[in-house]
Structures are given as structure tokens and as C-alpha cells.
Amino acid sequence: MTWSVLHMCLLLTVYGSDGQSTSADPRCVYTFTVPTSDCAQTPGPSVDDQLLKGYVIALQEQFKQMVSDVRDLRERNDKLLSDVENLKKDSHSGVAGGALYNVQGGGTNYQCLPRDPQWGQHTEGLTSGAYIHGAEYEMPRANSPFLKTNFDGVPFNNDVPCAVCHVTGRQAKLMIPARKECPGGWTREYHGYLTTSADIYHPTTFECMDEAPEVIEGMGRDSDGALFYTVEGDCSCSLPCPNYVNGWALTCIVCTK
């Protein structure tokens, strides 16, 4: 009696975070070893029927488990695709904007402006005294802490895209400066570096900029507007140094729950 190895393979499709298929490679996920007769050998006693029956039953049970696992994978895959579609429906993307960097008044919070505005009653020309401008990255050219995953270069002077997203099943959002990990029980959405306007300019809110920023292609013309600067620690006042380091860019993280 010899032992044969039986391979049972599944065709698994792997999906990326965008819900698109990235590969469909057969992967052997179950391997069984069963006793068989060797026809090349001199005929002899056959494999015990009860022993062979036991292996067949074991194979049947494992096959049932394999089918159940495949069903679970399909259900998880369907849920992933559904979540991706819901995210697309529940998100709003556009261009970042805000008050001009060097004025005294105006709004202090950045806005995510749609690319296709809808208008009401209006008059021609600038008459209201309150204006909104597009936003640019004003990060340092040298020693930039940002990754180049989404833009091969320094984003300095490029216009800023934006997105507002809804996470299904979570009601609370928390932005934590100077941290890269969420508290227990919270889910990380993204992390990066803290940004705002420069101290000498118009005050704005602090925003957490993704560590791998994107840019609006063809909009690197240095026209200023609202500006994003990375925020650094300053130990000259009451910041608790040396935990904070003078001149180091502050990280940040956005968490949901």
C-alpha cells in the first residue's frame, strides 16, 4: 500500500481596497493524503475497505467545510463591494478653499468646494466684501515629511483636492494632533501631518492632512489664496518639551467610532 497526496484547489479572486479585481490565481488551500493501491507492484491484499471508507468520509466532511469557506468568502466579498459603492454614494469630493491668506477678516475654516457649483440670485462683479479662494500647499520644498505615493514631488504651490466622507455605522469622529494611533475601540481612517495657516497670516482651523497628499493636476501655478502650512512644535512657550521637539512637524490622525 502506498500513500497518495490529493490536492484540491480553489480559484480565488482577490479584490483591492477600491473593490476592483486585482488577481484571480488558483491557490491550493486544502491538501489530503489518502492510502491507495500501487498498480505497479505485485498484486497483494487490497486496502482495507473500512479504512478507505473512513478516509472518504473525512474527505467529504472537509469538502463541506471548504464549500462553507468559499460561501463565507463570497459573502465577505459582496459586502466589501457594497461598502465601496456606499462610500462612493456617501462621499463628496472637490477642491479646497478658504479666505485669502493675508486678509484680516473672512472665514477661518477651510471649505471643500464642489467642482460643479449651483447658483442662486447673483450680480456681476465682486461686491459683497467676503470672498473665497482656492487653497494651495505651502509645505517646505526641502525635508518635506509627506510621502510621494500620490504625487512624485513636493506639493508646494499645488492646488489641494478634498473629500468629505461618511463612514457607515459610526457616529463619532475624532482628530488627534501629535498621534499616529487611535485610542482603543476607535478605527483609524487616515493619518498624516497637522496643517493650518502661517502665524503671520489670516487665522484658520487646524486640519489633518493625509501623509500622502494628492494634487490637482495642472494647478501648480503659485497663485496663493488659502494656504496650508505644516505645524511645528515651538518650545519657547508652554509646550511640554522635551516630549515635544522644537521644530518637528506634528503628526495627526483621524479616528471614527
LINTA-V410614 format. One record per residue. PSI is psi in whole degrees, 0 to 359 (* if undefined). NEAR is the number of other C-alpha atoms within 8 Angstrom. D_CENTER is the distance of its C-alpha to the mean C-alpha in whole Angstrom. Layout:
PSI & NEAR & D_CENTER
PSI & NEAR & D_CENTER
This chain:
135 & 8 & 55
174 & 7 & 52
131 & 8 & 48
146 & 8 & 46
123 & 8 & 42
121 & 8 & 40
129 & 8 & 37
122 & 8 & 35
150 & 9 & 32
148 & 8 & 29
104 & 8 & 27
133 & 8 & 23
125 & 9 & 21
129 & 8 & 17
141 & 11 & 15
181 & 8 & 11
341 & 5 & 8
4 & 6 & 10
1 & 9 & 13
145 & 7 & 15
129 & 9 & 17
338 & 8 & 17
159 & 7 & 20
71 & 9 & 23
136 & 7 & 25
132 & 8 & 28
127 & 8 & 27
109 & 9 & 30
348 & 7 & 29
135 & 8 & 33
130 & 9 & 36
146 & 8 & 39
122 & 8 & 42
151 & 9 & 46
140 & 10 & 49
165 & 9 & 51
143 & 8 & 55
106 & 7 & 55
339 & 6 & 57
345 & 4 & 58
168 & 5 & 60
133 & 5 & 63
138 & 5 & 63
198 & 4 & 63
137 & 4 & 62
163 & 6 & 59
138 & 10 & 56
127 & 6 & 57
319 & 6 & 56
320 & 6 & 55
315 & 8 & 52
321 & 10 & 51
321 & 8 & 51
320 & 8 & 49
323 & 9 & 46
317 & 8 & 46
317 & 8 & 45
319 & 8 & 43
319 & 9 & 41
318 & 8 & 41
318 & 8 & 39
327 & 8 & 37
320 & 8 & 36
318 & 8 & 36
322 & 8 & 33
316 & 9 & 31
319 & 8 & 32
319 & 8 & 30
319 & 8 & 27
319 & 8 & 27
318 & 8 & 27
319 & 8 & 24
319 & 8 & 22
318 & 8 & 23
318 & 8 & 22
321 & 8 & 19
317 & 9 & 18
321 & 8 & 19
320 & 8 & 17
313 & 9 & 14
322 & 9 & 15
318 & 8 & 17
321 & 8 & 13
316 & 10 & 12
319 & 8 & 15
322 & 8 & 15
320 & 11 & 12
320 & 7 & 13
325 & 6 & 17
7 & 8 & 16
156 & 10 & 14
127 & 8 & 16
156 & 11 & 15
219 & 11 & 18
141 & 14 & 19
145 & 14 & 19
171 & 14 & 23
188 & 15 & 25
153 & 15 & 29
137 & 13 & 30
331 & 11 & 30
21 & 6 & 33
162 & 9 & 35
326 & 5 & 36
204 & 5 & 35
173 & 9 & 32
151 & 8 & 29
350 & 10 & 27
141 & 7 & 24
154 & 12 & 22
148 & 7 & 21
100 & 12 & 19
135 & 10 & 21
154 & 9 & 21
344 & 6 & 22
77 & 4 & 25
152 & 6 & 27
132 & 4 & 30
151 & 5 & 33
216 & 4 & 36
141 & 4 & 39
163 & 5 & 39
158 & 4 & 42
146 & 4 & 42
168 & 4 & 41
110 & 5 & 39
346 & 4 & 41
333 & 5 & 39
353 & 5 & 39
125 & 5 & 35
158 & 8 & 33
145 & 8 & 29
160 & 10 & 28
165 & 13 & 25
149 & 15 & 23
152 & 15 & 22
133 & 13 & 21
38 & 11 & 24
159 & 11 & 22
145 & 7 & 25
321 & 7 & 25
148 & 4 & 26
38 & 5 & 24
133 & 8 & 21
351 & 6 & 18
148 & 9 & 15
159 & 8 & 14
24 & 10 & 15
317 & 6 & 12
356 & 8 & 12
117 & 11 & 16
79 & 6 & 19
187 & 5 & 20
130 & 9 & 21
0 & 12 & 19
127 & 11 & 23
4 & 12 & 24
150 & 13 & 22
156 & 14 & 21
120 & 13 & 18
166 & 11 & 15
165 & 9 & 14
144 & 9 & 12
122 & 8 & 13
152 & 8 & 12
129 & 7 & 13
117 & 7 & 12
132 & 4 & 15
4 & 4 & 17
132 & 7 & 16
340 & 6 & 19
143 & 6 & 18
142 & 8 & 16
127 & 7 & 16
123 & 9 & 16
118 & 9 & 17
154 & 10 & 19
27 & 9 & 19
150 & 9 & 17
0 & 9 & 14
145 & 6 & 14
156 & 11 & 15
164 & 5 & 18
136 & 4 & 19
355 & 5 & 18
155 & 9 & 15
132 & 8 & 12
129 & 11 & 9
313 & 8 & 7
165 & 8 & 6
162 & 14 & 9
230 & 14 & 12
145 & 16 & 15
136 & 16 & 18
158 & 12 & 19
190 & 13 & 22
163 & 14 & 25
154 & 9 & 28
329 & 6 & 31
358 & 4 & 33
188 & 9 & 32
130 & 15 & 31
142 & 8 & 29
171 & 10 & 26
162 & 9 & 23
134 & 7 & 21
145 & 7 & 17
111 & 14 & 14
132 & 11 & 13
144 & 9 & 9
341 & 10 & 11
76 & 11 & 10
151 & 12 & 12
164 & 9 & 13
163 & 11 & 16
114 & 10 & 19
136 & 5 & 21
10 & 4 & 24
53 & 8 & 24
47 & 10 & 25
2 & 6 & 28
57 & 7 & 28
8 & 5 & 30
228 & 11 & 28
225 & 13 & 28
142 & 15 & 26
147 & 12 & 24
121 & 13 & 21
146 & 11 & 23
146 & 12 & 21
130 & 10 & 23
153 & 9 & 25
141 & 12 & 27
109 & 9 & 31
8 & 11 & 33
344 & 5 & 36
229 & 5 & 36
14 & 5 & 35
133 & 9 & 31
78 & 7 & 32
151 & 8 & 32
5 & 5 & 32
319 & 5 & 29
145 & 10 & 27
131 & 10 & 28
123 & 9 & 30
358 & 7 & 28
138 & 8 & 25
135 & 11 & 22
133 & 12 & 20
179 & 12 & 17
163 & 16 & 15
146 & 19 & 12
125 & 14 & 11
152 & 14 & 12
160 & 13 & 13
* & 9 & 16
